[in-house]
Amino acid sequence: MLSFIRSLPFVGIALLFAWGAHSFIVGGLNKTVEQQQRQIDVLNQQNVALQSAAEINENTIRNLEESNSRQIAQIGDLTVKANEWERQAKEAQQIFKDHNFTKLSRLRPGMIEDRANNKTAEVFRAVEEDSKDIANLEDVERQSDNE
């Protein structure tokens, strides 16, 4: 028993040394855990920001694809109309080649002038309607881009 009492100071010193080492190691690990927790918080915030940006980008891509589809359809319609107008222009040019309108207009002034004025007005109305349609589509596209 006496040897046990003599060894108590050494055991106490060993325990103090072990407790000090334990505190040092645990303290270092706690600092590492806190640092990693801060990094996790920063990365979570960045992740949320990136997810929001990705969602905005997906919506933008979807809107651009829809706009592109509408424009392709409009271009197709305009191409059909342009082809029709070219056909009508060729027919009109052929009529002018086939007839002497100067002589006819001198003989019957009201007939040619009224028809020409009516057809010209009809063509201008068609062009105005097409221009309004295109302007309205551009306004719709600008509004969807602003949203």
N, CA, C and O of each residue as an XYZ file, in Angstrom:
588
protein
N       0.810     -1.177      0.000
C       0.000      0.000      0.000
C       0.864      1.256      0.000
O       0.529      2.284     -0.588
N       1.972      1.119      0.678
C       2.882      2.236      0.745
C       3.425      2.595     -0.641
O       3.607      3.767     -0.968
N       3.675      1.573     -1.435
C       4.161      1.849     -2.786
C       3.073      2.534     -3.627
O       3.359      3.349     -4.504
N       1.833      2.180     -3.331
C       0.737      2.832     -4.057
C       0.674      4.319     -3.686
O       0.470      5.162     -4.559
N       0.841      4.635     -2.438
C       0.799      6.022     -1.989
C       1.989      6.771     -2.588
O       1.867      7.941     -2.951
N       3.123      6.108     -2.690
C       4.270      6.775     -3.283
C       4.072      7.024     -4.781
O       4.583      8.006     -5.319
N       3.353      6.163     -5.436
C       3.150      6.314     -6.875
C       2.022      7.289     -7.211
O       1.859      7.646     -8.377
N       1.245      7.727     -6.229
C       0.127      8.646     -6.493
C       0.582      9.954     -7.140
O      -0.090     10.413     -8.064
N       1.657     10.571     -6.722
C       2.051     11.793     -7.428
C       2.360     11.538     -8.906
O       2.032     12.362     -9.760
N       2.994     10.393     -9.208
C       3.291     10.085    -10.610
C       2.008      9.811    -11.403
O       1.867     10.224    -12.554
N       1.082      9.106    -10.756
C      -0.211      8.821    -11.385
C      -0.947     10.139    -11.597
O      -1.548     10.346    -12.651
N      -0.908     11.035    -10.611
C      -1.570     12.339    -10.744
C      -0.969     13.149    -11.876
O      -1.683     13.773    -12.661
N       0.364     13.130    -11.949
C       1.030     13.868    -13.030
C       0.668     13.239    -14.374
O       0.429     13.958    -15.344
N       0.624     11.927    -14.445
C       0.252     11.236    -15.685
C      -1.182     11.574    -16.074
O      -1.488     11.788    -17.247
N      -2.074     11.620    -15.050
C      -3.466     11.982    -15.339
C      -3.575     13.421    -15.820
O      -4.322     13.711    -16.755
N      -2.834     14.319    -15.186
C      -2.843     15.712    -15.636
C      -2.305     15.835    -17.066
O      -2.847     16.578    -17.883
N      -1.234     15.095    -17.351
C      -0.684     15.113    -18.695
C      -1.689     14.553    -19.703
O      -1.845     15.110    -20.790
N      -2.364     13.470    -19.361
C      -3.374     12.871    -20.236
C      -4.544     13.831    -20.434
O      -5.047     13.994    -21.546
N      -4.976     14.473    -19.326
C      -6.095     15.433    -19.446
C      -5.691     16.613    -20.334
O      -6.497     17.068    -21.145
N      -4.472     17.111    -20.198
C      -3.962     18.214    -21.034
C      -3.906     17.816    -22.502
O      -4.312     18.584    -23.374
N      -3.402     16.612    -22.775
C      -3.334     16.137    -24.156
C      -4.736     15.990    -24.743
O      -4.994     16.368    -25.886
N      -5.639     15.429    -23.926
C      -7.028     15.264    -24.370
C      -7.658     16.626    -24.681
O      -8.307     16.788    -25.715
N      -7.468     17.605    -23.787
C      -8.033     18.947    -23.998
C      -7.456     19.584    -25.256
O      -8.179     20.229    -26.016
N      -6.160     19.406    -25.479
C      -5.509     19.969    -26.662
C      -6.074     19.349    -27.936
O      -6.381     20.061    -28.893
N      -6.210     18.047    -27.950
C      -6.706     17.350    -29.143
C      -8.172     17.689    -29.395
O      -8.556     17.985    -30.526
N      -8.996     17.646    -28.339
C     -10.425     17.942    -28.497
C     -10.631     19.400    -28.886
O     -11.494     19.703    -29.709
N      -9.840     20.315    -28.298
C      -9.943     21.731    -28.666
C      -9.633     21.959    -30.139
O     -10.323     22.714    -30.825
N      -8.572     21.287    -30.616
C      -8.223     21.398    -32.037
C      -9.314     20.841    -32.928
O      -9.635     21.412    -33.970
N      -9.880     19.726    -32.511
C     -10.957     19.136    -33.308
C     -12.208     20.016    -33.298
O     -12.892     20.130    -34.315
N     -12.508     20.635    -32.162
C     -13.657     21.542    -32.095
C     -13.476     22.725    -33.043
O     -14.419     23.146    -33.712
N     -12.244     23.260    -33.092
C     -11.971     24.367    -34.016
C     -12.171     23.913    -35.465
O     -12.728     24.644    -36.284
N     -11.708     22.697    -35.764
C     -11.864     22.168    -37.118
C     -13.345     21.983    -37.449
O     -13.779     22.297    -38.557
N     -14.115     21.478    -36.494
C     -15.556     21.281    -36.716
C     -16.242     22.622    -36.938
O     -17.088     22.740    -37.824
N     -15.894     23.633    -36.151
C     -16.506     24.960    -36.316
C     -16.147     25.556    -37.672
O     -16.996     26.147    -38.340
N     -14.884     25.399    -38.076
C     -14.450     25.916    -39.377
C     -15.196     25.208    -40.511
O     -15.636     25.856    -41.460
N     -15.336     23.915    -40.420
C     -16.056     23.171    -41.450
C     -17.538     23.541    -41.470
O     -18.157     23.565    -42.534
N     -18.107     23.828    -40.300
C     -19.512     24.235    -40.251
C     -19.698     25.577    -40.951
O     -20.683     25.778    -41.662
N     -18.748     26.500    -40.751
C     -18.812     27.789    -41.447
C     -18.698     27.587    -42.954
O     -19.408     28.234    -43.723
N     -17.809     26.696    -43.375
C     -17.669     26.407    -44.803
C     -18.952     25.799    -45.367
O     -19.364     26.131    -46.479
N     -19.572     24.921    -44.610
C     -20.834     24.310    -45.049
C     -21.907     25.380    -45.199
O     -22.668     25.353    -46.166
N     -21.983     26.328    -44.253
C     -22.970     27.402    -44.342
C     -22.744     28.257    -45.583
O     -23.695     28.600    -46.287
N     -21.486     28.603    -45.850
C     -21.166     29.408    -47.040
C     -21.529     28.639    -48.302
O     -22.127     29.195    -49.222
N     -21.171     27.369    -48.346
C     -21.465     26.558    -49.532
C     -22.971     26.377    -49.725
O     -23.445     26.345    -50.861
N     -23.725     26.259    -48.636
C     -25.184     26.164    -48.757
C     -25.771     27.448    -49.326
O     -26.683     27.404    -50.152
N     -25.252     28.592    -48.889
C     -25.734     29.872    -49.421
C     -25.405     29.982    -50.907
O     -26.237     30.421    -51.701
N     -24.201     29.585    -51.275
C     -23.827     29.620    -52.693
C     -24.678     28.656    -53.508
O     -25.038     28.954    -54.647
N     -24.998     27.518    -52.938
C     -25.832     26.535    -53.623
C     -27.224     27.096    -53.884
O     -27.777     26.921    -54.970
N     -27.790     27.772    -52.882
C     -29.118     28.376    -53.057
C     -29.070     29.432    -54.164
O     -29.971     29.506    -54.999
N     -28.015     30.245    -54.165
C     -27.891     31.277    -55.201
C     -27.755     30.643    -56.581
O     -28.357     31.119    -57.544
N     -26.977     29.586    -56.683
C     -26.806     28.918    -57.970
C     -28.090     28.236    -58.437
O     -28.386     28.229    -59.632
N     -28.852     27.664    -57.509
C     -30.118     27.057    -57.889
C     -31.094     28.104    -58.402
O     -31.826     27.860    -59.361
N     -31.107     29.276    -57.762
C     -31.975     30.358    -58.233
C     -31.552     30.804    -59.625
O     -32.393     31.005    -60.502
N     -30.249     30.958    -59.825
C     -29.748     31.363    -61.142
C     -30.073     30.304    -62.194
O     -30.422     30.639    -63.325
N     -29.960     29.040    -61.829
C     -30.276     27.958    -62.778
C     -31.752     27.979    -63.153
O     -32.107     27.765    -64.312
N     -32.604     28.237    -62.174
C     -34.049     28.313    -62.449
C     -34.361     29.486    -63.377
O     -35.158     29.357    -64.307
N     -33.730     30.622    -63.120
C     -33.935     31.791    -63.988
C     -33.447     31.474    -65.396
O     -34.109     31.814    -66.376
N     -32.294     30.826    -65.498
C     -31.761     30.473    -66.815
C     -32.678     29.499    -67.550
O     -32.874     29.630    -68.758
N     -33.236     28.530    -66.839
C     -34.161     27.585    -67.472
C     -35.408     28.297    -67.981
O     -35.888     28.009    -69.077
N     -35.933     29.231    -67.181
C     -37.105     30.000    -67.627
C     -36.762     30.837    -68.845
O     -37.559     30.930    -69.779
N     -35.590     31.446    -68.847
C     -35.167     32.255    -69.989
C     -35.041     31.393    -71.237
O     -35.480     31.787    -72.317
N     -34.446     30.227    -71.089
C     -34.294     29.321    -72.240
C     -35.658     28.893    -72.758
O     -35.881     28.855    -73.968
N     -36.573     28.569    -71.848
C     -37.923     28.168    -72.252
C     -38.614     29.311    -73.013
O     -39.241     29.083    -74.048
N     -38.495     30.541    -72.491
C     -39.110     31.696    -73.161
C     -38.488     31.928    -74.532
O     -39.196     32.232    -75.493
N     -37.167     31.785    -74.626
C     -36.499     31.973    -75.914
C     -36.927     30.904    -76.919
O     -37.108     31.196    -78.101
N     -37.087     29.676    -76.453
C     -37.537     28.611    -77.353
C     -38.954     28.877    -77.849
O     -39.254     28.675    -79.026
N     -39.829     29.335    -76.942
C     -41.199     29.655    -77.355
C     -41.200     30.814    -78.345
O     -41.913     30.782    -79.348
N     -40.403     31.830    -78.058
C     -40.307     32.976    -78.955
C     -39.770     32.546    -80.314
O     -40.254     32.996    -81.352
N     -38.775     31.681    -80.300
C     -38.202     31.176    -81.543
C     -39.250     30.410    -82.347
O     -39.326     30.555    -83.567
N     -40.053     29.601    -81.670
C     -41.105     28.844    -82.365
C     -42.116     29.789    -82.999
O     -42.537     29.589    -84.138
N     -42.504     30.826    -82.247
C     -43.452     31.803    -82.804
C     -42.853     32.518    -84.004
O     -43.531     32.735    -85.008
N     -41.579     32.883    -83.898
C     -40.936     33.582    -85.010
C     -40.834     32.691    -86.239
O     -41.013     33.159    -87.363
N     -40.549     31.416    -86.033
C     -40.474     30.489    -87.173
C     -41.832     30.390    -87.855
O     -41.918     30.387    -89.083
N     -42.901     30.308    -87.049
C     -44.250     30.252    -87.624
C     -44.568     31.544    -88.369
O     -45.145     31.515    -89.456
N     -44.191     32.669    -87.782
C     -44.449     33.956    -88.430
C     -43.669     34.075    -89.735
O     -44.187     34.574    -90.734
N     -42.433     33.618    -89.719
C     -41.623     33.679    -90.936
C     -42.248     32.804    -92.014
O     -42.270     33.174    -93.187
N     -42.754     31.647    -91.613
C     -43.432     30.786    -92.581
C     -44.657     31.465    -93.167
O     -44.879     31.413    -94.377
N     -45.464     32.108    -92.307
C     -46.645     32.822    -92.789
C     -46.247     33.963    -93.713
O     -46.854     34.167    -94.765
N     -45.218     34.707    -93.308
C     -44.772     35.825    -94.149
C     -44.222     35.336    -95.487
O     -44.393     35.997    -96.511
N     -43.570     34.194    -95.477
C     -43.048     33.641    -96.723
C     -44.193     33.260    -97.657
O     -44.139     33.521    -98.859
N     -45.233     32.640    -97.092
C     -46.397     32.278    -97.908
C     -47.037     33.535    -98.489
O     -47.380     33.582    -99.670
N     -47.194     34.557    -97.638
C     -47.800     35.807    -98.111
C     -46.921     36.485    -99.156
O     -47.426     37.006   -100.150
N     -45.608     36.479    -98.934
C     -44.698     37.098    -99.899
C     -44.768     36.377   -101.249
O     -44.762     37.009   -102.305
N     -44.833     35.054   -101.193
C     -44.958     34.296   -102.447
C     -46.264     34.636   -103.164
O     -46.295     34.765   -104.388
N     -47.336     34.779   -102.394
C     -48.626     35.146   -102.992
C     -48.549     36.536   -103.614
O     -49.063     36.769   -104.708
N     -47.899     37.456   -102.901
C     -47.780     38.819   -103.443
C     -46.925     38.834   -104.712
O     -47.215     39.564   -105.659
N     -45.874     38.023   -104.715
C     -45.051     37.951   -105.925
C     -45.853     37.392   -107.092
O     -45.739     37.865   -108.223
N     -46.671     36.372   -106.804
C     -47.511     35.806   -107.859
C     -48.484     36.852   -108.392
O     -48.681     36.977   -109.600
N     -49.095     37.609   -107.460
C     -50.026     38.654   -107.874
C     -49.309     39.741   -108.670
O     -49.845     40.269   -109.644
N     -48.090     40.067   -108.243
C     -47.329     41.091   -108.970
C     -47.002     40.611   -110.385
O     -47.082     41.383   -111.340
N     -46.635     39.339   -110.515
C     -46.341     38.800   -111.850
C     -47.583     38.803   -112.727
O     -47.516     39.111   -113.917
N     -48.738     38.451   -112.116
C     -49.995     38.490   -112.882
C     -50.291     39.908   -113.340
O     -50.680     40.134   -114.485
N     -50.102     40.864   -112.435
C     -50.373     42.265   -112.801
C     -49.421     42.722   -113.902
O     -49.835     43.405   -114.838
N     -48.156     42.348   -113.794
C     -47.199     42.731   -114.831
C     -47.567     42.096   -116.168
O     -47.406     42.712   -117.222
N     -48.059     40.871   -116.118
C     -48.470     40.208   -117.356
C     -49.675     40.924   -117.974
O     -49.762     41.069   -119.193
N     -50.600     41.369   -117.119
C     -51.761     42.111   -117.626
C     -51.305     43.390   -118.307
O     -51.796     43.751   -119.377
N     -50.354     44.072   -117.669
C     -49.851     45.317   -118.264
C     -49.152     45.051   -119.599
O     -49.226     45.859   -120.524
N     -48.473     43.905   -119.681
C     -47.802     43.572   -120.942
C     -48.810     43.229   -122.038
O     -48.613     43.554   -123.209
N     -49.898     42.562   -121.628
C     -50.871     42.083   -122.601
C     -51.837     43.164   -123.099
O     -52.425     43.007   -124.169
N     -52.013     44.251   -122.352
C     -53.015     45.253   -122.712
C     -52.384     46.625   -122.847
O     -51.375     46.938   -122.215
N     -53.002     47.421   -123.679
C     -52.578     48.805   -123.854
C     -53.489     49.657   -122.971
O     -54.554     50.094   -123.409
N     -53.071     49.888   -121.735
C     -53.917     50.608   -120.783
C     -53.987     52.105   -121.077
O     -54.948     52.771   -120.693
N     -52.997     52.618   -121.740
C     -53.035     54.035   -122.090
C     -54.205     54.299   -123.036
O     -54.971     55.243   -122.846
N     -54.328     53.468   -124.039
C     -55.425     53.621   -125.002
C     -56.772     53.384   -124.319
O     -57.725     54.129   -124.548
N     -56.856     52.333   -123.469
C     -58.104     52.000   -122.787
C     -58.507     53.110   -121.808
O     -59.689     53.436   -121.698
N     -57.536     53.691   -121.100
C     -57.877     54.741   -120.134
C     -58.347     56.004   -120.836
O     -59.132     56.764   -120.269
N     -57.891     56.242   -122.037
C     -58.371     57.406   -122.784
C     -59.805     57.172   -123.272
O     -60.617     58.096   -123.301
N     -60.105     55.928   -123.655
C     -61.439     55.632   -124.131
C     -62.452     55.541   -122.986
O     -63.583     56.005   -123.131
N     -62.063     54.949   -121.851
C     -62.941     54.779   -120.690
C     -62.181     55.203   -119.422
O     -61.662     54.339   -118.715
N     -62.103     56.465   -119.125
C     -61.275     56.936   -118.009
C     -61.745     56.431   -116.632
O     -60.899     56.142   -115.785
N     -63.021     56.319   -116.383
C     -63.509     55.915   -115.066
C     -63.262     54.454   -114.753
O     -63.082     54.095   -113.589
N     -63.251     53.614   -115.758
C     -63.144     52.184   -115.536
C     -61.768     51.780   -114.978
O     -61.695     51.087   -113.962
N     -60.724     52.192   -115.611
C     -59.368     51.798   -115.217
C     -58.972     52.463   -113.901
O     -58.437     51.811   -113.004
N     -59.234     53.742   -113.797
C     -58.806     54.499   -112.609
C     -59.465     53.967   -111.336
O     -58.787     53.792   -110.324
N     -60.762     53.708   -111.367
C     -61.462     53.194   -110.186
C     -60.925     51.826   -109.768
O     -60.684     51.579   -108.586
N     -60.742     50.948   -110.740
C     -60.225     49.611   -110.417
C     -58.809     49.688   -109.833
O     -58.493     49.017   -108.851
N     -57.983     50.499   -110.443
C     -56.593     50.630   -109.952
C     -56.573     51.204   -108.536
O     -55.821     50.731   -107.683
N     -57.391     52.212   -108.289
C     -57.432     52.816   -106.950
C     -57.948     51.824   -105.904
O     -57.416     51.756   -104.796
N     -58.976     51.061   -106.255
C     -59.521     50.059   -105.320
C     -58.493     48.975   -104.995
O     -58.321     48.611   -103.831
N     -57.814     48.460   -106.015
C     -56.815     47.412   -105.785
C     -55.623     47.955   -104.993
O     -55.092     47.265   -104.123
N     -55.206     49.172   -105.288
C     -54.100     49.783   -104.542
C     -54.478     49.946   -103.070
O     -53.670     49.650   -102.191
N     -55.684     50.408   -102.797
C     -56.146     50.563   -101.419
C     -56.206     49.205   -100.716
O     -55.862     49.094    -99.540
N     -56.640     48.187   -101.438
C     -56.717     46.837   -100.858
C     -55.324     46.322   -100.475
O     -55.136     45.743    -99.405
N     -54.361     46.543   -101.361
C     -52.983     46.116   -101.077
C     -52.427     46.869    -99.876
O     -51.786     46.265    -99.016
N     -52.660     48.176    -99.804
C     -52.166     48.962    -98.672
C     -52.790     48.504    -97.357
O     -52.102     48.448    -96.337
N     -54.075     48.179    -97.366
C     -54.727     47.673    -96.146
C     -54.101     46.349    -95.703
O     -53.877     46.133    -94.512
N     -53.824     45.474    -96.654
C     -53.207     44.182    -96.312
C     -51.808     44.385    -95.706
O     -51.444     43.731    -94.729
N     -51.043     45.292    -96.297
C     -49.702     45.574    -95.767
C     -49.799     46.181    -94.367
O     -49.007     45.830    -93.492
N     -50.748     47.080    -94.143
C     -50.925     47.686    -92.818
C     -51.301     46.632    -91.784
O     -50.776     46.653    -90.671
N     -52.192     45.719    -92.124
C     -52.600     44.666    -91.192
C     -51.407     43.777    -90.827
O     -51.205     43.440    -89.660
N     -50.623     43.404    -91.842
C     -49.449     42.575    -91.565
C     -48.448     43.323    -90.697
O     -47.839     42.731    -89.806
N     -48.274     44.601    -90.943
C     -47.345     45.399    -90.136
C     -47.831     45.503    -88.697
O     -47.026     45.446    -87.768
N     -49.141     45.656    -88.501
C     -49.696     45.713    -87.139
C     -49.479     44.383    -86.423
O     -49.125     44.361    -85.244
N     -49.692     43.271    -87.136
C     -49.486     41.955    -86.532
C     -48.038     41.787    -86.072
O     -47.780     41.293    -84.975
N     -47.117     42.194    -86.905
C     -45.693     42.071    -86.551
C     -45.363     42.975    -85.373
O     -44.636     42.562    -84.470
N     -45.877     44.187    -85.361
C     -45.623     45.111    -84.247
C     -46.206     44.559    -82.952
O     -45.580     44.665    -81.897
N     -47.397     43.972    -83.020
C     -48.000     43.388    -81.820
C     -47.171     42.224    -81.304
O     -47.010     42.073    -80.093
N     -46.648     41.403    -82.194
C     -45.816     40.285    -81.766
C     -44.532     40.768    -81.106
O     -44.073     40.180    -80.127
N     -43.950     41.845    -81.646
C     -42.737     42.400    -81.031
C     -43.051     42.928    -79.633
O     -42.241     42.775    -78.719
N     -44.227     43.550    -79.458
C     -44.616     44.043    -78.133
C     -44.795     42.890    -77.159
O     -44.378     42.978    -76.004
N     -45.418     41.804    -77.622
C     -45.628     40.635    -76.767
C     -44.282     40.046    -76.358
O     -44.094     39.669    -75.202
N     -43.341     39.966    -77.306
C     -42.020     39.424    -77.000
C     -41.292     40.307    -75.991
O     -40.634     39.792    -75.087
N     -41.398     41.614    -76.129
C     -40.739     42.520    -75.169
C     -41.338     42.355    -73.784
O     -40.617     42.370    -72.786
N     -42.664     42.195    -73.719
C     -43.318     42.029    -72.412
C     -42.890     40.714    -71.782
O     -42.639     40.666    -70.578
N     -42.802     39.647    -72.566
C     -42.404     38.355    -71.995
C     -40.930     38.387    -71.587
O     -40.547     37.718    -70.627
N     -40.096     39.154    -72.300
C     -38.701     39.275    -71.913
C     -38.555     40.051    -70.616
O     -37.659     39.763    -69.822
N     -39.425     41.037    -70.388
C     -39.358     41.848    -69.164
C     -39.830     41.070    -67.952
O     -39.444     41.387    -66.827
N     -40.646     40.070    -68.159
C     -41.161     39.271    -67.036
C     -40.084     38.351    -66.603
O     -40.275     37.572    -65.669
